[in-house]
């Protein structure tokens, strides 16, 4: 993408790159140091952004607190209408925002546009949900009493998102938080600040058109110190964190110590089981997309293929052939299948993981490597690779955010499920089979231990209508669809006595 076209793209999203590439005219507190956003596509500087310091953060929180006092009074269906308007704005800006996601993060243009579509979809979901924030009515054991439960907003919801989905994951949280009556403070990844600024600018248009108070949607571009401040702030009722298991463990502990609520979306080490009854064509498609989509930088990326011994060689050979046809290059060119990793630190982790796998005995049937020169000037392009391994290898037990696929052979389905579950993470899983019994066993209590379990669908990607999240070291939280809205509200039980008597519990009597 040329510097001219990206400048025009940014301008339509309300971001100026004048004054030597410094982003100006942004509607959030920023008096700290500047960070620079480089595109992994071509290595070019997109823009510099001033960050928020600790004092700026306190100002943002104060603004959010004031906004919450007003926003919670707006009826939920009216809040839903605001989210509807935001979704319509996203439709208007879909192409511009999708291209920015692709250019700043490095995922393919189709995936960038798809991520914006996810934002639109969660807005549509939230609009309908805004009229369905139901409580419960139950019978009291006491005559003349009525009992029911209702839900109230929490207050301020903090969202800390990762670079790999620079806009969608925030929207999963924000859309639900808003219809529940909360306000949001968003700390995006420092690696993709412009995507966040664009989203804030789009929401600001909705806020201005509806004369909303400032502070319903808040943005803090900052380093990990401000992230720590947000995590430990008692004024933040809920922290939704997406990132590594290592950092998530710290976030969960610190939020719990102050009796806050958290949603943790952490690492994944996802597997597809390919049985002897699988449709091999479907299996290859699901495995390849799951392994190389977003250059392996999805939490739901396919890391392991657990293949029945009777079809192992066929699957292996067809994978090698498929990988030989992959086109690696500029993700804005729709003929390319694989874009770059996010930065050179990710490339180093990719290289280290390959060396560790080889040291443990891994046999690479498709070799990896870093691509250099020509169209690969950013130094962030790598070759998707495949290795035959044992599930017990230490490197296989860890999540590597890169396109490295591990093949593991099995004999019985019970063995395959045991291998699938024998990792610390528990996010997404899948089985490829045309056998009903195999499918049902995989989905039963004796099957996959992951938060997501699919049949004849890969591990990568999820519809917004279902709850998204995992178990074990994946964190245990849920985002997006189903009844996840309850995470963003506090539950209250109410009892009303409409008699002239006051019966006490356990038959206790006071003669007064």
C-alpha positions in Angstrom: 0.0 0.0 0.0 1.5 3.3 -1.0 2.2 6.1 1.6 -0.2 8.3 -0.4 -3.1 5.8 -0.2 -2.6 5.0 3.4 -2.6 8.7 4.3 -5.9 9.2 2.5 -7.2 6.2 4.3 -6.2 7.5 7.7 -7.6 11.0 6.9 -11.1 9.5 6.2 -10.8 7.8 9.6 -10.1 11.2 11.3 -6.3 10.6 11.7 -3.9 13.2 10.5 -0.3 12.3 9.6 1.0 15.8 9.1 3.8 17.3 11.1 6.4 14.7 10.2 4.1 11.8 10.6 2.8 12.7 14.1 -0.9 11.9 14.6 -2.8 15.0 15.6 -6.2 16.2 16.6 -7.0 13.1 18.7 -9.8 13.3 21.3 -8.1 11.7 24.3 -5.6 12.8 27.0 -2.1 12.3 25.8 0.9 14.2 27.3 3.3 11.3 27.6 6.1 10.1 25.3 5.4 9.2 21.6 5.2 5.7 20.2 5.7 5.0 16.6 3.5 2.6 14.6 5.4 0.7 11.8 3.7 -1.5 9.3 4.9 -5.1 9.2 3.8 -5.1 5.6 6.6 -2.9 4.3 8.4 -1.6 7.4 7.3 2.0 6.9 6.4 4.4 9.6 2.7 5.0 9.5 2.4 7.6 12.3 3.6 8.6 15.7 1.2 8.8 18.6 1.6 10.6 21.9 0.7 8.4 24.8 -1.1 8.9 28.1 0.8 9.2 31.4 -0.5 8.4 34.9 -2.1 11.9 35.3 -3.8 11.6 31.9 -5.2 8.2 33.0 -6.7 9.7 36.2 -8.4 12.4 34.1 -9.8 9.7 31.8 -11.2 7.8 34.8 -12.8 10.9 36.2 -14.4 11.7 32.9 -15.7 8.1 32.7 -17.1 8.2 36.2 -19.1 11.3 35.4 -20.4 9.8 32.1 -21.5 6.7 33.9 -23.8 8.6 36.2 -25.7 9.9 33.2 -25.4 7.0 30.8 -26.9 4.4 33.3 -30.1 6.4 33.4 -30.7 6.0 29.6 -33.1 3.0 29.1 -31.4 -0.1 27.8 -33.3 -0.1 24.4 -32.2 3.5 23.9 -28.6 2.5 24.6 -29.1 -0.3 22.1 -30.1 2.3 19.5 -26.8 4.1 20.1 -25.0 0.8 19.4 -27.1 0.4 16.3 -25.9 3.7 15.1 -22.3 2.8 15.8 -22.8 -0.4 13.8 -24.1 1.7 10.9 -21.1 4.0 11.1 -18.8 0.9 10.9 -20.6 -0.1 7.7 -19.8 3.3 6.2 -16.1 3.0 7.3 -15.7 -0.8 6.7 -13.3 -0.6 3.8 -11.1 2.2 5.3 -10.9 0.5 8.7 -10.4 -3.0 7.2 -7.5 -1.7 5.2 -6.0 0.0 8.2 -6.3 -3.2 10.2 -4.6 -5.1 7.4 -1.8 -2.6 7.0 -1.0 -1.9 10.7 -1.4 -5.4 11.9 -0.4 -7.4 8.8 -3.3 -9.8 8.4 -4.8 -10.3 4.9 -7.3 -7.7 3.6 -10.1 -10.3 3.6 -9.4 -10.9 7.3 -9.2 -7.2 8.0 -12.5 -6.6 6.4 -13.8 -9.7 8.2 -12.8 -8.3 11.5 -14.7 -5.1 10.9 -17.7 -7.2 9.9 -17.4 -9.0 13.3 -17.7 -5.5 14.9 -20.9 -4.9 12.9 -22.3 -8.3 13.8 -21.7 -7.8 17.5 -23.5 -4.4 17.3 -26.5 -6.1 15.7 -26.5 -8.8 18.3 -26.2 -6.2 21.1 -29.1 -4.1 19.7 -31.5 -7.1 20.0 -30.1 -8.0 23.4 -30.8 -4.5 24.7 -34.4 -5.5 25.0 -33.7 -8.8 26.6 -31.7 -8.1 29.8 -34.1 -10.4 31.7 -34.1 -11.1 35.4 -36.0 -14.0 37.1 -39.2 -14.2 39.2 -39.4 -17.0 41.8 -42.0 -18.0 44.4 -41.4 -16.9 48.0 -41.9 -19.4 50.9 -43.5 -16.5 52.8 -47.2 -15.5 52.2 -47.7 -12.1 50.8 -44.1 -11.8 49.5 -42.7 -11.5 46.0 -39.2 -12.4 45.0 -37.3 -11.6 41.8 -33.8 -11.0 40.4 -32.6 -8.2 38.3 -29.4 -7.0 36.8 -27.7 -3.6 37.1 -24.7 -2.1 35.3 -21.3 -2.4 36.9 -19.8 1.1 36.2 -16.5 1.3 34.3 -15.4 -1.6 32.2 -11.7 -1.7 31.3 -10.6 -3.5 28.1 -7.0 -4.4 27.4 -6.8 -5.9 23.9 -4.0 -7.6 21.9 -2.5 -6.7 18.5 -3.8 -9.7 16.6 -7.4 -8.6 16.7 -6.9 -4.8 17.1 -10.6 -3.8 16.8 -13.0 -6.8 17.0 -12.2 -8.0 20.6 -12.7 -4.4 21.9 -16.1 -4.3 20.2 -17.1 -7.6 21.6 -16.7 -6.1 25.1 -17.7 -2.5 24.3 -21.0 -3.3 22.6 -22.2 -5.5 25.4 -20.9 -3.2 28.1 -22.7 -0.2 26.6 -26.1 -1.8 26.3 -25.8 -3.0 29.9 -25.3 0.7 30.9 -21.5 0.7 31.5 -18.9 3.0 30.2 -15.6 1.7 28.7 -11.9 2.6 29.0 -9.9 0.9 26.3 -6.1 0.3 26.4 -5.2 -1.2 23.0 -2.0 -2.9 22.1 0.9 -0.4 21.6 1.6 -2.3 18.3 -1.7 -1.2 16.7 -2.7 2.2 18.2 -4.0 3.7 15.0 -6.7 1.1 14.6 -7.9 2.0 18.1 -7.9 5.7 17.4 -9.9 5.2 14.3 -12.6 3.3 16.3 -12.7 6.0 18.9 -13.1 8.6 16.2 -16.0 6.7 14.6 -17.8 6.4 18.0 -17.2 10.1 18.6 -19.3 10.8 15.6 -22.2 8.9 17.1 -21.7 10.6 20.5 -21.8 14.0 18.9 -24.8 13.3 16.8 -26.7 12.2 19.9 -25.5 14.8 22.2 -24.0 12.2 24.6 -21.8 13.1 27.5 -18.1 12.6 27.0 -16.6 9.5 28.6 -18.9 6.7 27.4 -16.1 5.4 25.2 -12.5 6.3 26.4 -9.2 5.5 24.8 -5.8 5.3 26.6 -2.8 4.8 24.4 -0.1 3.8 26.8 2.6 1.3 27.9 2.3 -1.6 30.4 2.6 0.7 33.4 -0.7 2.4 32.6 -2.1 -1.1 32.0 -1.0 -2.1 35.5 -2.6 1.1 36.9 -5.9 0.1 35.2 -5.8 -3.5 36.5 -5.2 -2.3 40.1 -7.7 0.5 40.0 -10.7 -0.1 42.3 -12.8 2.2 40.2 -12.6 -0.3 37.3 -15.4 -2.8 38.1 -14.5 -5.3 35.3 -11.2 -5.8 33.5 -11.4 -7.8 30.2 -7.8 -8.8 29.3 -6.7 -10.5 26.1 -3.1 -11.6 25.9 -0.6 -14.2 27.1 -1.2 -16.6 29.9 1.8 -15.2 31.7 0.4 -11.7 31.9 -3.1 -13.0 32.3 -2.1 -14.8 35.5 -0.9 -11.5 37.0 -4.0 -9.6 35.8 -6.4 -12.2 37.3 -4.6 -12.3 40.6 -4.4 -8.5 41.0 -8.0 -7.9 40.0 -9.2 -10.7 42.3 -7.2 -9.2 45.3 -9.2 -6.1 45.0 -12.5 -8.1 44.6 -12.9 -6.9 41.0 -14.3 -8.9 38.1 -12.2 -10.1 35.2 -12.6 -11.8 31.8 -9.4 -13.5 30.7 -8.9 -14.6 27.1 -5.4 -16.1 27.2 -3.3 -18.6 25.2 -4.6 -21.4 23.0 -2.9 -24.6 21.8 -5.6 -25.8 19.5 -5.8 -29.2 17.8 -7.8 -30.9 15.1 -8.4 -34.6 15.3 -8.6 -36.2 11.9 -10.1 -39.7 12.2 -10.1 -42.5 9.7 -13.7 -41.5 8.9 -12.9 -37.9 8.0 -13.6 -36.1 4.8 -9.9 -35.5 3.9 -10.6 -32.6 1.5 -12.5 -30.7 4.3 -9.7 -31.7 6.7 -7.0 -30.2 4.6 -8.9 -27.0 4.0 -9.6 -26.5 7.7 -6.1 -27.4 8.8 -4.3 -25.1 6.3 -6.5 -22.1 7.0 -6.3 -22.7 10.8 -2.6 -23.0 10.7 -1.5 -20.2 8.4 -4.4 -17.7 8.6 -3.3 -14.4 10.2 0.2 -16.0 9.9 -0.6 -18.2 12.9 -1.3 -15.2 15.1 -4.8 -16.1 16.3 -5.5 -17.5 19.7 -7.6 -20.0 17.9 -5.0 -20.9 15.3 -4.5 -24.6 14.7 -1.2 -25.7 16.3 -1.6 -29.5 16.3 -3.0 -32.0 13.9 -3.8 -35.4 15.6 -4.1 -37.8 12.7 -5.2 -41.5 12.7 -2.5 -43.8 11.6 -4.5 -45.2 8.7 -4.8 -41.7 7.0 -1.6 -40.2 8.4 0.5 -40.5 5.3 -2.2 -39.2 3.0 -2.9 -36.2 5.1 0.8 -35.5 5.5 1.5 -35.7 1.8 -1.5 -33.5 0.9 -0.5 -30.9 3.5 3.0 -30.7 2.0 1.5 -30.2 -1.4 -0.9 -27.5 -0.1 1.9 -25.6 1.7 3.9 -25.6 -1.6 1.1 -23.6 -3.2 0.9 -20.9 -0.5 1.6 -17.4 -1.6 3.4 -15.2 1.0 3.4 -11.4 0.6 1.7 -8.1 1.0 -1.6 -8.9 2.7 -3.4 -6.1 0.9 -2.9 -8.1 -2.3 -5.8 -10.6 -2.3 -3.9 -13.2 -4.3 -1.6 -13.8 -1.3 -2.5 -16.3 1.4 0.0 -15.4 4.2 1.1 -12.0 5.4 3.8 -11.0 7.9 4.3 -11.5 11.6 3.6 -8.4 13.7 7.3 -7.5 14.3 10.8 -8.8 14.4 10.4 -9.9 18.0 7.7 -12.3 16.8 10.1 -13.5 14.0 12.7 -14.2 16.7 10.2 -16.3 18.7 9.3 -18.2 15.6 13.0 -19.0 14.9 13.6 -20.0 18.5 10.6 -22.3 18.5 11.8 -24.1 15.3 15.2 -24.7 16.9 13.7 -26.0 20.1 11.5 -28.3 18.2 14.5 -29.7 16.2 16.5 -30.1 19.4 13.7 -32.2 20.9 13.6 -34.5 17.9 11.0 -32.8 15.6 11.2 -33.8 12.0 10.3 -30.9 9.7 8.6 -32.1 6.5 8.1 -28.4 5.4 11.0 -26.3 6.4 10.6 -22.8 7.9 12.7 -19.7 7.5 12.7 -15.9 7.3 12.1 -14.3 3.9 14.3 -11.4 3.0 14.9 -9.0 0.1 12.6 -8.2 -2.7 9.0 -7.6 -1.4 10.1 -8.8 2.1 11.9 -5.6 3.2 10.2 -5.4 6.6 11.9 -8.5 7.8 8.6 -9.8 9.2 7.7 -12.5 6.6 8.3 -16.1 7.5 7.6 -19.5 5.9 4.7 -21.6 7.3 6.3 -24.9 8.3 5.2 -28.4 9.5 6.9 -30.8 11.9 6.3 -34.3 13.0 6.4 -34.4 16.8 5.4 -36.0 20.0 2.8 -34.2 22.1 5.1 -34.5 25.1 7.7 -32.2 23.6 8.1 -29.1 25.8 7.8 -26.7 22.8 4.5 -28.4 21.7 3.1 -27.8 25.2 3.6 -24.0 24.6 1.7 -21.6 22.3 3.9 -20.1 19.6 2.2 -17.2 17.9 3.5 -18.1 14.4 2.6 -20.5 11.5 4.2 -23.7 12.9 2.0 -26.8 12.6 2.7 -30.0 14.6 1.6 -33.4 13.3 0.9 -36.2 15.8 -0.1 -39.8 15.0 -2.7 -41.8 17.0 -4.3 -45.3 17.0 -7.6 -45.0 19.0 -10.0 -42.1 19.4 -9.6 -42.3 23.2 -5.9 -41.8 22.7 -6.5 -38.9 20.3 -8.8 -37.1 22.8 -6.2 -37.7 25.6 -3.5 -36.1 23.4 -5.9 -33.2 22.5 -6.5 -32.5 26.2 -2.9 -33.0 27.3 -1.8 -29.4 27.1 -2.1 -26.6 29.6 -4.4 -24.5 27.4 -8.1 -25.2 26.6 -9.5 -22.8 24.1 -10.6 -24.3 20.7 -10.7 -27.8 19.4 -12.1 -29.7 16.5 -12.7 -33.2 15.1 -13.0 -34.2 11.4 -15.3 -37.2 11.1 -18.3 -38.5 9.3 -19.0 -41.0 12.1 -21.8 -39.8 14.4 -20.5 -41.8 17.4 -17.0 -40.3 17.1 -18.5 -36.8 16.9 -20.8 -37.3 19.9 -18.0 -38.8 22.0 -15.8 -35.8 21.2 -18.5 -33.4 22.4 -19.4 -35.4 25.5 -18.0 -35.0 29.1 -15.4 -37.6 28.1 -14.3 -35.6 25.1 -12.7 -32.2 24.5 -11.9 -30.1 27.6 -11.9 -26.9 25.6 -14.3 -24.0 25.7 -14.9 -24.4 22.0 -15.4 -27.8 20.4 -16.3 -28.2 16.7 -17.2 -31.0 14.4 -16.1 -30.8 10.7 -15.1 -27.1 11.2 -11.6 -26.0 12.0 -10.4 -24.4 15.3 -10.0 -20.9 13.9 -12.7 -18.3 14.0 -16.0 -18.2 15.9 -19.5 -16.8 15.4 -20.4 -13.9 17.6 -23.7 -15.6 18.6 -21.9 -18.1 20.8 -19.9 -17.5 24.0 -16.2 -17.2 23.2 -13.5 -18.4 25.6 -11.7 -21.3 27.1 -10.7 -23.3 30.1 -7.5 -24.1 32.1 -4.7 -21.7 31.2 -6.9 -20.0 28.6 -8.4 -18.2 31.5 -12.0 -19.3 31.8 -13.7 -16.1 30.8 -16.3 -15.6 28.1 -16.9 -12.8 25.6 -19.3 -12.0 22.7 -22.6 -13.9 22.4 -25.0 -16.2 24.4 -25.6 -14.9 27.9 -22.2 -13.3 28.3 -23.9 -10.0 29.0 -24.3 -11.1 32.6 -20.5 -10.6 33.1 -21.0 -6.9 32.5 -23.8 -6.5 35.1 -24.2 -7.1 38.8 -26.9 -9.5 40.0 -29.4 -8.4 42.7 -32.1 -10.4 44.5 -35.2 -8.4 45.6 -37.9 -9.4 48.0 -41.1 -7.3 48.5 -43.4 -7.8 51.4 -46.9 -6.4 50.6 -48.6 -7.5 53.8 -48.9 -5.8 57.2 -46.8 -8.5 59.0 -43.1 -9.1 59.1 -42.4 -12.8 59.4 -38.7 -13.5 60.4 -36.5 -16.2 59.1 -36.2 -19.5 61.0 -39.4 -18.7 62.9 -37.7 -16.2 65.1 -40.2 -13.9 67.0 -39.8 -10.5 68.7 -42.5 -9.3 71.1 -42.3 -5.6 70.7 
